[in-house]
């Protein structure tokens, strides 16, 4: 077992696939709600569940990719696919829409110490942490480490925590590959600062006018911004609400307004 401060489990339980409509990627039409939801269903490979994609489906397990340590993040990918389904026959009979499926996966995250942690989910939206529901995943973000957009920030105890993710294959986003596959990404890091400024080159992190060099009458050069407005992204990772009441910009020859 990995001995790092954050361990994302390597083996995941999976239940599916079930049919999913084009507009049912999130917040609806989950057939397992008839059983009080996936988080109330224990792993039992002998139990069958009705599915229009295969008549009936059962629990099985998936192996996640190797752990990736990037910057302060620990991450894994879980490739969700069902090789026992005759996807080619379904596609020929019912068209590309038959490749859209939904499923649930369940795994664990182990924290070696109590603290505040950020959790990012890529290629999925809905998930549970220790039985508490969240819809803060990034459905169309194939690599949450690249921009680290969104995420949830929780105070968590030392030990093992259960993560359950609703997986939906959207062929418009993931393509019409046969067999269909959704590459779910789970990334976690410890919170060090409550108010975080996005990196300059991150997506939506900074948006400022170009800097230009201006030489004054006395031959003194100064750097100025070729515009009056700029923006940058702040993320509150702390437990308390933050209200920004004012900003001050230093070191420029023209006043700049930030929003």
C-alpha positions as a Markdown table, in Angstrom:
| # | Residue | x | y | z |
|---|---|---|---|---|
| 1 | Unk | 0.0 | 0.0 | 0.0 |
| 2 | Unk | 1.2 | 3.5 | -0.7 |
| 3 | Unk | 2.6 | 5.2 | 2.4 |
| 4 | Unk | 2.2 | 8.8 | 1.3 |
| 5 | Unk | 0.1 | 11.4 | 3.2 |
| 6 | Unk | -2.8 | 11.0 | 0.8 |
| 7 | Unk | -3.7 | 7.6 | -0.7 |
| 8 | Unk | -6.4 | 7.1 | -3.4 |
| 9 | Unk | -7.5 | 3.5 | -3.5 |
| 10 | Unk | -6.4 | 1.3 | -6.4 |
| 11 | Unk | -9.4 | -0.9 | -6.6 |
| 12 | Unk | -12.9 | 0.4 | -7.2 |
| 13 | Unk | -16.4 | -1.2 | -7.1 |
| 14 | Unk | -18.5 | -0.5 | -10.2 |
| 15 | Unk | -22.2 | -1.1 | -10.9 |
| 16 | Unk | -23.6 | -0.6 | -14.4 |
| 17 | Unk | -24.1 | 0.1 | -17.2 |
| 18 | Unk | -27.5 | 1.6 | -17.2 |
| 19 | Unk | -29.2 | 3.5 | -20.0 |
| 20 | Unk | -28.7 | 7.3 | -20.1 |
| 21 | Unk | -30.5 | 9.9 | -22.2 |
| 22 | Unk | -28.8 | 12.8 | -24.0 |
| 23 | Unk | -30.1 | 15.3 | -21.4 |
| 24 | Unk | -29.6 | 13.1 | -18.4 |
| 25 | Unk | -25.9 | 13.6 | -17.7 |
| 26 | Unk | -26.7 | 14.9 | -14.2 |
| 27 | Unk | -29.4 | 15.4 | -11.6 |
| 28 | Unk | -31.9 | 12.9 | -13.0 |
| 29 | Unk | -32.9 | 9.5 | -14.3 |
| 30 | Unk | -30.7 | 7.4 | -12.1 |
| 31 | Unk | -32.3 | 4.0 | -11.9 |
| 32 | Unk | -30.6 | 3.2 | -8.6 |
| 33 | Unk | -32.7 | 5.8 | -6.9 |
| 34 | Unk | -35.4 | 3.1 | -6.8 |
| 35 | Unk | -33.1 | 1.3 | -4.3 |
| 36 | Unk | -32.5 | 4.5 | -2.2 |
| 37 | Unk | -29.4 | 5.3 | -4.2 |
| 38 | Unk | -26.1 | 3.7 | -4.9 |
| 39 | Unk | -24.6 | 4.9 | -1.5 |
| 40 | Unk | -27.2 | 2.6 | 0.2 |
| 41 | Unk | -26.3 | -0.5 | -1.8 |
| 42 | Unk | -23.6 | -2.7 | -0.5 |
| 43 | Unk | -21.2 | -4.5 | -2.8 |
| 44 | Unk | -22.7 | -7.9 | -3.8 |
| 45 | Unk | -21.6 | -9.5 | -7.1 |
| 46 | Unk | -24.4 | -12.1 | -6.8 |
| 47 | Unk | -27.2 | -9.4 | -6.8 |
| 48 | Unk | -28.6 | -8.5 | -10.2 |
| 49 | Unk | -30.1 | -5.1 | -11.3 |
| 50 | Unk | -32.3 | -4.6 | -14.4 |
| 51 | Unk | -30.7 | -2.7 | -17.3 |
| 52 | Unk | -32.0 | -2.1 | -20.8 |
| 53 | Unk | -28.5 | -2.4 | -22.1 |
| 54 | Unk | -27.9 | -6.0 | -21.0 |
| 55 | Unk | -31.1 | -7.3 | -19.4 |
| 56 | Unk | -29.3 | -7.4 | -16.0 |
| 57 | Unk | -26.0 | -6.1 | -14.6 |
| 58 | Unk | -24.0 | -6.9 | -11.5 |
| 59 | Unk | -21.3 | -5.4 | -9.3 |
| 60 | Unk | -17.7 | -5.9 | -10.4 |
| 61 | Unk | -14.4 | -4.2 | -9.7 |
| 62 | Unk | -12.0 | -1.9 | -11.6 |
| 63 | Unk | -8.3 | -1.2 | -11.2 |
| 64 | Unk | -7.3 | 2.4 | -11.2 |
| 65 | Unk | -4.1 | 3.7 | -12.9 |
| 66 | Unk | -0.9 | 4.3 | -11.0 |
| 67 | Unk | -0.9 | 7.2 | -8.6 |
| 68 | Unk | 0.4 | 10.5 | -10.1 |
| 69 | Unk | 2.1 | 13.1 | -7.9 |
| 70 | Unk | 2.0 | 16.5 | -9.6 |
| 71 | Unk | 2.8 | 19.7 | -7.8 |
| 72 | Unk | 0.9 | 19.3 | -4.5 |
| 73 | Unk | -1.7 | 17.0 | -6.0 |
| 74 | Unk | -2.2 | 13.2 | -5.7 |
| 75 | Unk | -4.4 | 11.8 | -8.5 |
| 76 | Unk | -5.6 | 8.6 | -10.1 |
| 77 | Unk | -7.7 | 7.7 | -13.2 |
| 78 | Unk | -10.4 | 5.1 | -13.2 |
| 79 | Unk | -11.3 | 3.8 | -16.7 |
| 80 | Unk | -14.9 | 2.9 | -16.6 |
| 81 | Unk | -15.9 | 0.5 | -19.4 |
| 82 | Unk | -17.9 | -2.7 | -19.8 |
| 83 | Unk | -16.4 | -5.2 | -22.1 |
| 84 | Unk | -19.2 | -7.8 | -21.5 |
| 85 | Unk | -21.8 | -5.7 | -23.3 |
| 86 | Unk | -22.4 | -6.2 | -27.0 |
| 87 | Unk | -22.0 | -2.5 | -27.9 |
| 88 | Unk | -21.5 | -3.1 | -31.6 |
| 89 | Unk | -24.9 | -4.8 | -31.9 |
| 90 | Unk | -26.6 | -2.0 | -29.8 |
| 91 | Unk | -25.0 | 0.7 | -31.9 |
| 92 | Unk | -26.1 | -0.9 | -35.2 |
| 93 | Unk | -29.6 | -1.4 | -33.9 |
| 94 | Unk | -30.3 | 1.8 | -32.0 |
| 95 | Unk | -27.7 | 4.2 | -33.2 |
| 96 | Unk | -25.0 | 6.1 | -31.4 |
| 97 | Unk | -27.4 | 7.1 | -28.6 |
| 98 | Unk | -27.2 | 3.5 | -27.3 |
| 99 | Unk | -23.5 | 4.1 | -26.4 |
| 100 | Unk | -24.5 | 6.6 | -23.8 |
| 101 | Unk | -24.5 | 4.9 | -20.4 |
| 102 | Unk | -24.4 | 5.7 | -16.7 |
| 103 | Unk | -22.8 | 3.8 | -13.8 |
| 104 | Unk | -21.6 | 4.2 | -10.3 |
| 105 | Unk | -18.1 | 3.6 | -8.9 |
| 106 | Unk | -17.0 | 3.4 | -5.3 |
| 107 | Unk | -13.5 | 3.8 | -3.9 |
| 108 | Unk | -11.6 | 5.1 | -0.9 |
| 109 | Unk | -9.2 | 8.0 | 0.0 |
| 110 | Unk | -7.0 | 7.6 | 3.0 |
| 111 | Unk | -5.6 | 10.7 | 4.8 |
| 112 | Unk | -2.7 | 10.2 | 7.2 |
| 113 | Unk | -3.6 | 13.3 | 9.2 |
| 114 | Unk | -6.6 | 15.4 | 10.0 |
| 115 | Unk | -6.9 | 18.6 | 8.0 |
| 116 | Unk | -8.6 | 20.5 | 5.2 |
| 117 | Unk | -8.4 | 19.0 | 1.7 |
| 118 | Unk | -9.4 | 19.8 | -1.8 |
| 119 | Unk | -11.0 | 17.2 | -4.0 |
| 120 | Unk | -11.3 | 17.5 | -7.8 |
| 121 | Unk | -13.3 | 15.1 | -10.0 |
| 122 | Unk | -12.8 | 15.1 | -13.8 |
| 123 | Unk | -15.2 | 13.7 | -16.4 |
| 124 | Unk | -18.0 | 13.4 | -13.8 |
| 125 | Unk | -20.3 | 15.8 | -11.9 |
| 126 | Unk | -22.2 | 14.0 | -9.1 |
| 127 | Unk | -20.4 | 12.3 | -6.2 |
| 128 | Unk | -20.7 | 11.4 | -2.5 |
| 129 | Unk | -18.0 | 11.8 | 0.1 |
| 130 | Unk | -18.8 | 9.7 | 3.2 |
| 131 | Unk | -22.5 | 9.7 | 2.2 |
| 132 | Unk | -22.8 | 13.5 | 1.7 |
| 133 | Unk | -23.8 | 14.5 | -1.8 |
| 134 | Unk | -21.9 | 17.1 | -4.0 |
| 135 | Unk | -22.3 | 18.2 | -7.6 |
| 136 | Unk | -19.0 | 20.0 | -8.0 |
| 137 | Unk | -17.3 | 17.7 | -10.5 |
| 138 | Unk | -16.0 | 18.8 | -13.9 |
| 139 | Unk | -17.9 | 16.8 | -16.5 |
| 140 | Unk | -16.0 | 18.1 | -19.5 |
| 141 | Unk | -12.6 | 18.5 | -17.9 |
| 142 | Unk | -10.3 | 15.7 | -19.0 |
| 143 | Unk | -7.4 | 16.8 | -16.8 |
| 144 | Unk | -8.3 | 18.7 | -13.6 |
| 145 | Unk | -4.6 | 19.1 | -12.8 |
| 146 | Unk | -4.1 | 21.4 | -15.8 |
| 147 | Unk | -6.3 | 24.3 | -14.5 |
| 148 | Unk | -7.5 | 23.0 | -11.1 |
| 149 | Unk | -10.9 | 24.7 | -11.7 |
| 150 | Unk | -13.7 | 24.2 | -9.2 |
| 151 | Unk | -13.2 | 21.5 | -6.6 |
| 152 | Unk | -14.6 | 21.2 | -3.1 |
| 153 | Unk | -12.8 | 21.9 | 0.1 |
| 154 | Unk | -13.6 | 19.8 | 3.2 |
| 155 | Unk | -12.3 | 19.4 | 6.8 |
| 156 | Unk | -11.7 | 15.6 | 7.0 |
| 157 | Unk | -10.5 | 13.3 | 9.8 |
| 158 | Unk | -7.5 | 11.1 | 9.6 |
| 159 | Unk | -8.3 | 7.7 | 8.1 |
| 160 | Unk | -10.3 | 6.1 | 5.3 |
| 161 | Unk | -13.1 | 8.0 | 3.5 |
| 162 | Unk | -15.5 | 6.6 | 0.9 |
| 163 | Unk | -15.9 | 8.3 | -2.4 |
| 164 | Unk | -18.8 | 7.4 | -4.8 |
| 165 | Unk | -19.0 | 8.8 | -8.3 |
| 166 | Unk | -21.9 | 8.8 | -10.8 |
| 167 | Unk | -20.3 | 8.2 | -14.2 |
| 168 | Unk | -22.1 | 9.2 | -17.4 |
| 169 | Unk | -20.8 | 8.6 | -20.9 |
| 170 | Unk | -21.7 | 11.5 | -23.2 |
| 171 | Unk | -20.7 | 10.7 | -26.7 |
| 172 | Unk | -20.7 | 14.4 | -27.7 |
| 173 | Unk | -17.9 | 14.9 | -25.2 |
| 174 | Unk | -16.1 | 11.6 | -25.2 |
| 175 | Unk | -16.7 | 10.4 | -28.7 |
| 176 | Unk | -18.4 | 7.4 | -30.2 |
| 177 | Unk | -15.7 | 4.8 | -29.4 |
| 178 | Unk | -16.7 | 1.2 | -29.2 |
| 179 | Unk | -16.7 | 0.0 | -26.5 |
| 180 | Unk | -17.5 | 3.3 | -24.8 |
| 181 | Unk | -15.2 | 4.4 | -22.0 |
| 182 | Unk | -15.2 | 7.2 | -19.4 |
| 183 | Unk | -11.8 | 8.0 | -17.9 |
| 184 | Unk | -12.7 | 9.4 | -14.5 |
| 185 | Unk | -10.0 | 11.4 | -12.7 |
| 186 | Unk | -9.8 | 11.9 | -8.9 |
| 187 | Unk | -7.3 | 14.5 | -7.6 |
| 188 | Unk | -6.7 | 15.5 | -4.0 |
| 189 | Unk | -4.4 | 17.9 | -2.2 |
| 190 | Unk | -4.0 | 19.4 | 1.2 |
| 191 | Unk | -5.1 | 23.0 | 1.7 |
| 192 | Unk | -2.2 | 25.2 | 2.7 |
| 193 | Unk | -3.7 | 28.7 | 2.2 |
| 194 | Unk | -7.3 | 29.8 | 2.6 |
| 195 | Unk | -7.2 | 32.4 | -0.2 |
| 196 | Unk | -5.5 | 31.3 | -3.4 |
| 197 | Unk | -4.6 | 33.4 | -6.4 |
| 198 | Unk | -4.7 | 31.4 | -9.7 |
| 199 | Unk | -1.5 | 31.1 | -11.5 |
| 200 | Unk | -0.9 | 33.7 | -14.3 |
| 201 | Unk | -1.0 | 31.1 | -17.1 |
| 202 | Unk | -3.9 | 29.1 | -15.8 |
| 203 | Unk | -7.3 | 29.1 | -17.6 |
| 204 | Unk | -9.1 | 32.3 | -16.5 |
| 205 | Unk | -6.4 | 33.1 | -14.0 |
| 206 | Unk | -5.3 | 36.5 | -15.2 |
| 207 | Unk | -6.6 | 38.8 | -17.9 |
| 208 | Unk | -4.7 | 42.1 | -18.0 |
| 209 | Unk | -3.8 | 44.6 | -20.8 |
| 210 | Unk | -0.4 | 44.4 | -22.4 |
| 211 | Unk | 2.5 | 46.2 | -20.7 |
| 212 | Unk | 4.3 | 48.8 | -22.7 |
| 213 | Unk | 7.4 | 50.8 | -22.0 |
| 214 | Unk | 7.0 | 54.6 | -22.0 |
| 215 | Unk | 9.9 | 57.0 | -22.0 |
| 216 | Unk | 9.2 | 60.4 | -20.3 |
| 217 | Unk | 10.6 | 63.8 | -21.1 |
| 218 | Unk | 13.5 | 63.3 | -18.8 |
| 219 | Unk | 14.5 | 60.0 | -20.4 |
| 220 | Unk | 13.1 | 57.9 | -17.6 |
| 221 | Unk | 11.3 | 54.7 | -18.8 |
| 222 | Unk | 8.3 | 53.4 | -17.1 |
| 223 | Unk | 6.1 | 50.4 | -17.7 |
| 224 | Unk | 2.4 | 51.1 | -18.2 |
| 225 | Unk | -0.6 | 49.0 | -19.0 |
| 226 | Unk | -2.3 | 49.6 | -22.4 |
| 227 | Unk | -5.8 | 49.6 | -20.9 |
| 228 | Unk | -7.8 | 50.5 | -17.8 |
| 229 | Unk | -9.2 | 47.1 | -16.8 |
| 230 | Unk | -7.8 | 43.8 | -15.6 |
| 231 | Unk | -9.0 | 40.7 | -13.8 |
| 232 | Unk | -7.6 | 37.8 | -11.9 |
| 233 | Unk | -9.1 | 34.7 | -10.2 |
| 234 | Unk | -9.2 | 34.2 | -6.5 |
| 235 | Unk | -10.4 | 30.9 | -4.9 |
| 236 | Unk | -11.5 | 30.7 | -1.3 |
| 237 | Unk | -10.3 | 27.3 | 0.0 |
| 238 | Unk | -11.0 | 28.2 | 3.7 |
| 239 | Unk | -14.0 | 27.3 | 5.8 |
| 240 | Unk | -15.3 | 30.9 | 6.1 |
| 241 | Unk | -17.0 | 33.2 | 3.6 |
| 242 | Unk | -14.6 | 35.9 | 2.2 |
| 243 | Unk | -15.9 | 39.3 | 1.2 |
| 244 | Unk | -13.4 | 41.5 | -0.8 |
| 245 | Unk | -14.1 | 45.1 | -0.1 |
| 246 | Unk | -11.3 | 46.9 | -1.9 |
| 247 | Unk | -8.2 | 46.4 | -4.0 |
| 248 | Unk | -5.1 | 48.5 | -4.4 |
| 249 | Unk | -2.7 | 48.4 | -7.3 |
| 250 | Unk | 0.9 | 49.5 | -6.8 |
| 251 | Unk | 3.8 | 50.1 | -9.2 |
| 252 | Unk | 2.0 | 51.3 | -12.3 |
| 253 | Unk | 2.0 | 54.7 | -13.9 |
| 254 | Unk | -1.7 | 54.6 | -14.8 |
| 255 | Unk | -4.6 | 53.7 | -12.4 |
| 256 | Unk | -6.0 | 50.3 | -13.2 |
| 257 | Unk | -9.4 | 49.0 | -12.2 |
| 258 | Unk | -9.8 | 45.3 | -11.3 |
| 259 | Unk | -13.0 | 43.3 | -11.3 |
